[in-house]
Amino acid sequence: MKIDKAKRLTKLPPYLFAKLNKMKSRLREERKDLIDLGVGDPDLPTPSPIIKRLSQAAENPRNHRYPSYQGLLSFRRAVSQWYQRRFGVGLDPEKEVLTLIGSKEGIAHISLALINPGDIALVPDPAYPVYGAGVIFAGGKSYLLPLRKENHFLPCLEKIDKKVAQRAKILFINYPNNPTGAVTTKDFFQSIVDFAKEFNIVVCHDLAYSEISFDGYSPPSIMEIKRAKEVAIEFHSLSKTFNMTGWRIGFAVGNKAIIETLNEVKTNIDSGVFQAVQEAGIEALRMNEHALKKTQEIYQRRRNILTEGLARINWQIQLPKATFYLWLKIPSRFSSLEFAELLMERCGVIVTPGIGFGSCGEGYIRIALTVSEERLEEAVKRIRADNLISREFLNAKIKCKC
Ligand SMILES: *Cc1c(COP(=O)(O)O)cnc(C)c1O
């Protein structure tokens, strides 16, 4: 029987990395030593108090049954306390916090909760691809907001067509930003909240990287803005903060009614997060800042090794204040896919082509700082030793499309 897949699947953007992945498999088979700076998945282990708490909680038969849909109240209380401590924001754990199976799950489902077929969602470009995918699954249309270097990778709200803004139901933003590493200010969040109130738009802020920051910088939450709760929810995740990507736990906070719509979708689709994992999450949220500092220092050193090393071949890199990504302009002679292929084939260094995050990502590659200092030094050495690539940088004018 021929399987006829649903139209919504055919509407997803084409998968561009097939050739790149084939090259990766071939080089692996040839036993080439590959340095993978492609995926945003921490190489560091989950801190041991969190693992211990999971083991204990896993022994308890009470945790072997279906969890509650909204998540353990004790976990949601821990979230609320963490928001108070970290951002000075008060949240009602019963109504303003929802446990998620990783924040990706909630981000994908929020469109099903709010978007009708034909509705418009405002989606940044480049961006974490899940925002747009969720909109497609809900039958909506993404109106793309270009994130340009000249505007510090922030969307230009004034440039959004008024008619589009009036029809838009939902706006996604994400700072500290994946893939650009950009950060923002409370003033910008204030302008987002004002815009959302003017046009009746739900704001979904993705705060996955709030705890991965450098040089003493501390990223704000949109919930710190007065009246943000009238229009916004914020997604958060333990994945990046506590090296827990495999555990699948995150949460959404903010506007009660929005949280409730998301919960309604979820009660019909999933049955929540394993309670033992939520107990481990409580342990994580109660950890002192010392452990976080150590993680930040590790990424900061890695960031410096790479940027200083590549500056020697004139590869100009802006130091990100947060996230574990570097967003690098490449010589305009190459597409981002071509350049990623070149780096893989010639240096055994795997990076993500910017085009994978949207058409405004063209002209860039993303490097994830998720390998050891030693391996980063090796990557720098190989790139510097490669005549073709270093010549390109030493000679080329570097431009980008967006
Ligand atoms: C990693 C990431 C997430 C979510 O991760 P989960 O593991 O699903 O919590 C969300 N947004 C961005 C931008 C990310 O990079």
The ligand as a Tripos MOL2 file, in Angstrom:
@<TRIPOS>MOLECULE
LIG
   15    15     1     0     0
SMALL
NO_CHARGES

@<TRIPOS>ATOM
      1 C1         17.1480   23.5850   23.3500 C.3       1 LIG1
      2 C2         16.0810   24.5770   23.0690 C.ar      1 LIG1
      3 C3         14.7770   24.4300   23.5550 C.ar      1 LIG1
      4 C4         14.2130   23.2860   24.2680 C.3       1 LIG1
      5 O1         14.6510   22.2860   24.7360 O.3       1 LIG1
      6 P1         13.8570   21.1910   25.5570 P.3       1 LIG1
      7 O2         14.9110   20.1710   25.7420 O.co2     1 LIG1
      8 O3         12.7240   20.7090   24.7080 O.co2     1 LIG1
      9 O4         13.3770   21.8200   26.8030 O.co2     1 LIG1
     10 C5         13.8590   25.4310   23.3340 C.ar      1 LIG1
     11 N1         14.1780   26.5210   22.6630 N.ar      1 LIG1
     12 C6         15.4020   26.7010   22.1770 C.ar      1 LIG1
     13 C7         15.6830   27.9560   21.4500 C.3       1 LIG1
     14 C8         16.3850   25.7360   22.3440 C.ar      1 LIG1
     15 O5         17.5860   25.9300   21.8050 O.3       1 LIG1
@<TRIPOS>BOND
     1     1     2 1
     2     2     3 ar
     3     2    14 ar
     4     3     4 1
     5     3    10 ar
     6     4     5 1
     7     5     6 1
     8     6     7 2
     9     6     8 1
    10     6     9 1
    11    10    11 ar
    12    11    12 ar
    13    12    13 1
    14    12    14 ar
    15    14    15 1
@<TRIPOS>SUBSTRUCTURE
     1 LIG1         1 GROUP 0 **** ****
